[in-house]
Amino acid sequence: MSSDPEVGKQRMVENAARQGVTLITEEVRGFLLQMDDEEEFNGHWVVLFP
């Protein structure tokens, strides 16, 4: 597991592609920033694509 955020974003894009969803890393970044702004987000990663 990498602590590099860019590697994590790229992995999310690759996982989405395997599920037939097209994303770019900027969309992932925006999603994560939005989650971070919400009070319910506790700072832990969410598994989006098992």
N, C-alpha and C positions, 0 to 999 in steps of 0.2 A: 504494500500500500504506500502511496506517495503522499507527501505533505505539500506538494506543489499544487496550488489551486487550479492552475491551467491544465494540468494533467487530469485532475478530477473532472473539470468541465468537458474536456475532450472525451473522457470515458463516458460521461453522460450522453454526449452527442452520438457516440458509437453504439451505446446500448439502445438509444432511441431508434437509430437506423435499423438495428436488428429487428425492431418491433414494427418497422414500416413508417416511422415518424421522422420527418425531416426537421432538424434543428441546426442552428449554428451556435457557436460558443457564446456569442453576444446575447442570444436569447436565453441561454442557461444563466448567464451572469445576471441579466435583468430579473429573471425569475427568482434567483437566490437573493438578490438585493431586496426584492419585494417581500419575500418571506422574512428576511431579517428585520424589515420595518414593522412587521405584524407582531402584536403583543404575544400571540400564541406560540410563536416560534421560539424554541428554547436553545437554539444554537447547534442542535444535532442534525446531521445529514439525514435526509429522508430518502428512502429507496423508492425511486420513481419507476424503475424498470427492472423487475426481478430477473 
